[in-house]
Amino acid sequence: MGEVLSYPLTFVPLSLCHVDGSIHKSPKSAVLNYLESKIASNQPDRIDVTIIDAMFFLHLYSNLPLTFGGVAGYLLARILEVDGEVVHFIFDKWKSPSIKDSERDSRLTATENIPYEIKGANQKRPISWLSALRNSTFKESLMHFLVKIWRSDEHARLFNSKTLYVNCNDICYKFYTCSDSVICDEVPELYCTHEEADSRMFFHLGSIQSPSNVIIRTAGTDCLIIALTCRLNYDTHIKVWIEVGTYSKNNQRYISIDDLHSHLGPDLCKALPTYHALTGSDYTASFSRRGKVKPLKILEKSTEYQSAFIALAEDSEIKETTLNKIEGFVCSIYGVKKTKKVNEARLDIFLDRYKTKENQRINTAKKVDGNSMPPCHRVLLEKIKRSSYISKLWMSSSSPHPPALSPLNNGWHLNENNQYEILWYYGESCPNKLDVVIENSTDDTFDEYNEEGK
């Protein structure tokens, strides 16, 4: 039986995804809430700089002016109302192929996936603003339009001596006023090729003059993880808070990155990117029914696992010792203590779930539930590769460019539409012949299991 369970057994691994291939997800907010609970929330006494995740910000509004010109003026006014003399408004970069292709496509309806072009200020915006924001071509066209129209002198009155930085793909522009005119300069030192706004925001953080109090406005747990990971890369006199929640929902609050980093310690903070990618992110599947808080509590207590997670993010290649430790971590989140090998853990869980009864070789009254077992070794290996890739991206956030790594060698493959898809495993999903399984079996699993008194 152990030989059989060393195979995935299904076309897609049910421990990581649904039968239709869509990945399992765990609420990332649970991690944010758990980490936030470790320190007292405190609001900074002053705010010098605010960095805004553009897509988070655009989703806050739906009752907007009817034309794109009106939308541009309205959004600029709201952006420049935030605290701080300097504001950074950071967009994602939409490219294809991208490891987010499948996730983006899963959110789209047929009408939301059509090309969109904004041709002028008098053009009417889509009736459903939030639906339009699911369309990548709409978002990219909107970004180009805003950067272009905000240069107009008619917006000079909104600035009130503030300076605004806005990126358009890899190029960053600085907006400010002089003699009632809007000046827009390209900023070569903020040229950045990261795809995600989360990473771009922390690259911008490195350009801020010290000392400064900085607020980062975002909805993403990813941003908190990156902030804790990269904290030691920035001047200690730059104090950073993550603003979460919204004023309208009466749950707006501030998480001090400095206080939380000090509480958790540098090693745990450096281990967080691998943990977050391994247990489920926008790019990677979560382990079915395992959540994210329980694995984090296990990681907190183990310096051995922390060291392995750091090594996975920092080493150029995955070492066998690192792989073995992370495999042991996965066993532990499934509650298996007597082995650190996932194939053995699968067998242990299977036998415990389907206990033999008198005159029965297996309890056939219960249906086999693939979600209850960890992924087999071949599936886990590809998942660990993806986790290593993502953690390396996040750890490079303070640099202008991500590492030169290809998703094709790290747990993804290209489909017929030239889009990246998750590569769940190499090889066959199940044994080809039963006699091969019997021949390869070295013991009578069920007899041994009965002898142990189970």
C-alpha positions in Angstrom: 0.0 0.0 0.0 2.9 2.3 0.7 4.0 1.9 -2.9 0.5 3.0 -4.2 0.4 6.0 -1.9 3.8 7.2 -3.2 1.9 8.2 -6.3 -0.4 11.3 -6.6 -3.3 8.9 -7.6 -5.2 11.7 -9.3 -4.6 13.9 -12.3 -4.3 16.9 -10.0 -3.3 16.6 -6.3 -6.4 16.9 -4.1 -4.2 18.0 -1.2 -3.4 21.2 -3.1 -6.3 21.8 -5.5 -9.9 21.1 -6.4 -10.9 18.5 -9.0 -11.2 21.2 -11.6 -7.5 22.2 -11.1 -8.2 25.5 -9.2 -5.9 25.8 -6.2 -6.9 25.5 -2.6 -6.8 28.8 -0.7 -6.6 29.7 2.9 -7.6 33.2 4.2 -4.4 35.2 4.2 -5.9 37.7 6.6 -5.7 35.1 9.3 -1.9 35.5 9.2 -2.1 39.3 9.3 -4.5 39.2 12.3 -2.3 36.6 14.2 0.9 38.7 13.7 -0.9 41.9 14.5 -2.1 40.5 17.8 1.4 40.2 19.0 2.0 43.9 19.4 -0.1 47.0 20.4 -1.4 49.0 17.4 -0.1 52.6 17.5 -0.6 55.5 15.1 2.5 57.5 14.2 2.7 61.0 15.7 3.4 62.4 12.2 3.4 61.0 8.7 6.1 62.2 6.2 5.5 59.8 3.3 2.6 57.7 2.2 3.1 54.8 -0.2 -0.1 53.6 -1.8 -0.9 50.3 -3.6 -2.7 51.7 -6.6 -5.0 48.8 -7.3 -6.0 48.6 -3.6 -6.8 52.3 -3.8 -8.8 52.1 -7.0 -11.0 49.4 -5.5 -12.0 51.7 -2.7 -14.2 53.8 -5.0 -17.2 52.9 -7.2 -19.3 56.0 -7.3 -17.0 57.9 -9.7 -17.6 60.7 -12.3 -18.9 59.4 -15.6 -16.0 60.3 -17.8 -12.4 59.3 -17.6 -11.4 63.0 -17.3 -13.6 63.3 -14.3 -12.3 60.1 -12.8 -8.7 61.3 -13.2 -9.3 64.5 -11.4 -11.3 62.8 -8.6 -8.7 60.1 -8.0 -5.8 62.6 -8.0 -7.6 64.7 -5.4 -8.2 61.7 -3.2 -4.5 60.6 -3.5 -3.2 64.0 -2.6 -5.5 64.2 0.5 -3.5 61.5 2.3 -1.0 62.5 5.0 2.6 63.3 4.1 4.3 65.8 1.9 5.5 63.0 -0.4 3.1 60.3 -1.9 4.1 57.3 -4.0 1.3 55.7 -6.0 2.4 52.3 -7.2 0.9 50.2 -10.0 1.5 46.6 -10.9 3.0 45.7 -14.2 0.8 43.5 -16.4 2.7 41.1 -18.6 2.2 37.8 -20.2 3.2 35.1 -19.8 3.0 35.6 -16.0 2.7 33.1 -13.1 -0.5 35.0 -12.3 -2.1 34.2 -15.6 -4.3 31.4 -14.3 -5.3 33.3 -11.2 -6.3 36.3 -13.3 -8.3 34.2 -15.8 -10.2 32.5 -13.0 -11.6 35.9 -11.9 -12.8 37.0 -15.4 -16.1 36.5 -17.1 -16.2 36.5 -20.9 -17.1 40.2 -21.1 -14.4 41.2 -18.7 -11.6 39.6 -20.7 -11.9 41.8 -23.8 -9.3 44.4 -24.9 -9.9 47.9 -23.6 -8.5 51.3 -24.7 -9.0 54.7 -23.1 -8.8 57.3 -25.9 -9.6 60.6 -24.2 -10.9 62.5 -21.2 -14.4 62.7 -22.5 -14.8 58.9 -23.0 -17.4 57.4 -20.7 -16.0 55.0 -18.1 -17.5 51.5 -17.7 -20.8 51.4 -15.8 -19.3 48.7 -13.5 -16.0 50.1 -12.3 -15.1 47.2 -10.1 -15.8 44.7 -12.8 -13.6 46.7 -15.2 -10.8 46.5 -12.7 -10.6 42.7 -13.3 -9.6 43.3 -16.8 -5.8 43.6 -17.2 -6.0 45.6 -20.5 -8.3 48.1 -18.8 -6.0 48.5 -15.8 -3.0 49.0 -18.0 -4.8 51.5 -20.2 -6.0 53.4 -17.1 -2.5 53.6 -15.8 -1.2 55.1 -19.0 -4.1 57.5 -19.2 -3.7 58.8 -15.6 0.0 59.4 -15.9 -0.6 61.4 -19.1 -3.6 63.5 -17.9 -2.2 64.3 -14.5 0.5 66.4 -16.2 -2.2 68.9 -17.2 -1.9 72.3 -15.4 -5.5 72.2 -14.5 -4.6 69.9 -11.7 -1.9 72.1 -10.2 -4.3 73.5 -7.5 -4.6 70.0 -6.1 -1.0 69.5 -5.2 -0.6 72.1 -2.4 3.2 71.8 -2.4 3.1 68.0 -2.4 5.2 65.7 -4.5 3.7 62.7 -6.2 5.6 59.7 -7.6 3.8 57.4 -10.0 5.1 54.5 -12.0 4.0 53.5 -15.5 5.3 50.0 -16.0 9.0 50.1 -15.3 9.4 53.9 -15.5 8.7 56.2 -12.5 7.6 59.9 -12.8 7.8 62.7 -10.3 4.9 65.2 -10.3 5.1 68.6 -8.6 4.1 72.2 -9.2 6.0 75.3 -10.0 4.3 78.7 -10.7 0.9 77.1 -11.1 2.2 74.6 -13.6 2.5 70.8 -13.2 6.0 69.5 -13.7 6.5 65.8 -14.6 10.0 64.4 -14.6 11.2 60.9 -15.2 13.1 59.5 -12.2 15.8 57.1 -13.6 16.9 56.0 -10.1 13.4 54.5 -9.5 13.5 52.5 -12.7 12.1 49.1 -11.6 11.2 45.8 -13.3 9.3 44.0 -10.6 5.9 42.8 -11.7 4.0 43.2 -8.4 3.2 46.5 -6.7 4.0 44.8 -3.4 7.7 44.5 -4.4 7.8 47.9 -6.1 6.6 49.7 -3.0 9.5 48.4 -1.0 12.0 49.4 -3.7 10.6 52.9 -3.5 10.9 52.8 0.3 14.7 52.6 -0.1 14.7 56.0 -1.9 13.0 57.9 1.0 15.1 60.4 2.9 16.0 59.6 6.5 14.6 60.2 9.0 11.0 59.7 8.0 7.8 58.1 9.2 6.3 56.1 6.3 2.8 54.7 5.9 2.1 51.9 3.4 -1.5 51.7 2.4 -2.4 48.2 1.1 -4.8 45.4 1.7 -2.3 42.6 1.2 -0.8 40.2 3.7 2.0 39.8 1.2 3.0 43.4 1.9 3.3 42.7 5.7 5.5 39.6 5.0 7.8 41.6 2.6 8.0 44.5 5.1 9.2 42.2 7.9 11.6 40.3 5.7 13.2 43.4 4.2 13.2 45.6 7.4 17.0 45.3 7.9 17.7 46.5 4.4 16.6 50.0 5.2 17.9 52.9 7.4 16.8 52.4 11.0 15.7 56.0 11.1 13.0 55.2 8.5 10.0 54.0 10.6 7.4 52.0 8.7 3.8 51.3 9.4 1.3 49.2 7.4 -2.1 50.8 7.3 -4.8 48.1 7.1 -8.6 48.3 7.1 -10.6 51.3 6.0 -12.0 54.4 7.7 -15.5 53.7 6.2 -15.7 50.3 7.9 -14.3 51.6 11.2 -11.5 49.1 11.2 -8.6 51.3 10.1 -5.4 50.7 12.1 -1.6 50.8 11.9 0.9 47.9 12.3 4.4 49.1 13.3 6.9 47.0 11.2 9.7 48.0 13.6 7.9 46.9 16.7 6.7 43.6 15.1 10.1 42.8 13.6 11.7 43.4 17.0 9.1 41.1 18.7 9.4 38.2 16.2 13.2 38.4 15.7 15.2 38.6 12.5 15.4 34.8 11.8 11.7 34.2 11.9 11.1 37.3 9.8 13.5 36.0 7.2 11.8 32.7 7.2 8.3 34.2 6.6 8.5 34.5 2.7 9.1 30.7 2.3 6.4 30.0 4.9 3.9 32.2 3.2 4.5 30.8 -0.2 4.5 27.2 1.0 1.3 27.5 2.9 -0.6 29.4 0.2 -0.4 32.8 -1.6 -1.8 34.4 -4.8 0.7 32.3 -6.7 0.7 29.0 -4.8 -1.8 26.6 -3.4 -2.5 26.1 0.3 -2.6 22.6 1.9 -6.2 21.6 2.1 -7.7 22.2 5.5 -4.4 23.0 7.1 -4.9 26.8 7.3 -2.0 29.2 7.8 -1.9 30.0 11.5 -1.2 26.4 12.7 1.9 26.1 10.4 3.1 29.5 11.6 2.9 28.4 15.2 5.0 25.3 14.4 7.5 27.5 12.6 7.8 29.9 15.5 8.9 27.1 17.9 11.5 25.6 15.6 14.8 27.2 14.8 15.6 24.2 12.6 12.6 24.9 10.3 13.4 28.6 10.3 16.9 27.9 9.1 15.6 25.6 6.4 13.1 28.2 5.2 15.7 30.9 5.1 18.0 28.6 3.1 15.3 27.9 0.6 14.9 31.6 -0.1 18.6 32.4 -0.2 20.4 29.4 -1.7 20.8 29.3 -5.4 19.9 25.6 -5.5 17.7 23.5 -3.2 19.9 21.4 -1.0 18.9 17.9 0.0 19.2 18.8 3.7 16.9 21.8 3.2 14.4 19.6 1.3 14.3 17.0 4.0 13.7 19.6 6.7 10.8 21.2 4.8 9.3 17.7 4.1 9.4 17.1 7.9 7.7 20.5 8.4 4.9 19.4 6.1 4.5 16.2 8.0 4.2 18.1 11.2 1.4 20.4 10.0 -0.6 17.2 9.2 0.0 16.0 12.8 2.3 13.2 11.9 5.2 13.0 14.4 6.8 9.6 13.9 8.1 10.2 10.4 9.5 13.2 8.4 8.8 11.7 5.0 5.5 12.6 3.3 5.1 9.3 1.5 5.3 7.5 4.9 3.0 10.1 6.4 0.4 9.5 3.7 0.5 5.8 4.6 0.2 6.5 8.3 -2.8 8.8 7.8 -4.4 6.3 5.4 -4.1 3.4 7.8 -5.4 5.4 10.7 -8.4 6.7 8.8 -9.3 3.3 7.3 -8.7 1.0 10.2 -9.1 -2.7 9.6 -11.9 -4.5 11.2 -12.4 -8.2 11.9 -12.3 -10.2 8.7 -11.7 -7.1 6.7 -8.5 -6.1 5.0 -9.6 -2.4 4.8 -12.6 -0.5 6.0 -14.4 0.0 2.6 -17.4 1.7 4.3 -15.6 5.0 4.2 -14.7 6.8 1.0 -11.1 7.7 0.4 -10.5 11.4 1.0 -7.5 12.7 -0.9 -7.7 16.0 1.0 -6.8 14.4 4.3 -3.3 13.4 3.3 -0.3 15.5 2.5 0.9 15.6 -1.1 3.3 12.8 -2.2 7.0 13.5 -2.5 6.9 14.2 -6.2 4.1 16.7 -5.8 5.7 18.3 -2.8 9.0 18.7 -4.6 7.4 20.9 -7.3 5.5 22.9 -4.6 8.8 23.5 -2.8 10.4 24.7 -6.0 7.5 27.2 -6.5 7.9 28.4 -2.9 11.6 28.9 -3.3 10.9 30.9 -6.5 8.3 33.2 -4.9 10.3 33.7 -1.7 13.3 34.8 -3.8 11.1 37.4 -5.6 9.8 38.8 -2.3 13.3 38.9 -0.7 14.6 40.9 -3.7 12.0 43.7 -3.2 14.5 46.2 -2.0 16.4 45.8 -5.3 15.3 47.4 -8.6 15.1 44.0 -10.4 13.9 40.5 -9.5 16.3 37.6 -9.7 17.0 36.2 -13.2 15.0 33.0 -12.6 12.6 31.2 -14.9 9.3 29.8 -13.7 9.8 27.0 -16.2 12.5 25.4 -13.9 10.6 26.2 -10.8 7.2 24.4 -10.8 5.4 25.9 -13.8 5.1 25.0 -17.4 3.8 26.8 -20.5 0.4 25.6 -21.9 -0.9 25.7 -25.5 -1.9 29.4 -25.0 1.6 30.4 -24.0 0.5 30.9 -20.4 2.2 29.6 -17.3 0.4 26.8 -15.5 1.3 25.0 -12.3 3.3 21.8 -13.0 1.9 19.6 -10.3 4.3 16.7 -10.7 6.5 14.7 -13.2 5.7 11.1 -14.0 2.7 8.9 -13.8 -0.2 9.7 -11.5 -0.7 6.1 -10.4 1.0 2.7 -10.9 0.7 1.2 -14.3 0.4 -2.4 -13.2 -0.8 -3.9 -9.9 1.8 -6.6 -10.1 4.6 -4.0 -10.1 3.2 -2.6 -6.8 3.1 -6.1 -5.3 6.6 -6.9 -6.5 7.9 -3.6 -5.0 6.2 -4.0 -1.7 8.7 -5.2 1.0 6.1 -5.9 3.7 2.5 -6.6 4.5 1.4 -3.2 5.6 -1.9 -4.1 7.0 -0.6 -7.2 8.9 2.0 -5.0 10.5 -0.5 -2.4 11.2 -2.8 -4.9 13.0 0.2 -6.3 15.0 0.7 -2.8 16.4 -2.7 -3.0 18.0 -4.5 -0.6 15.8 
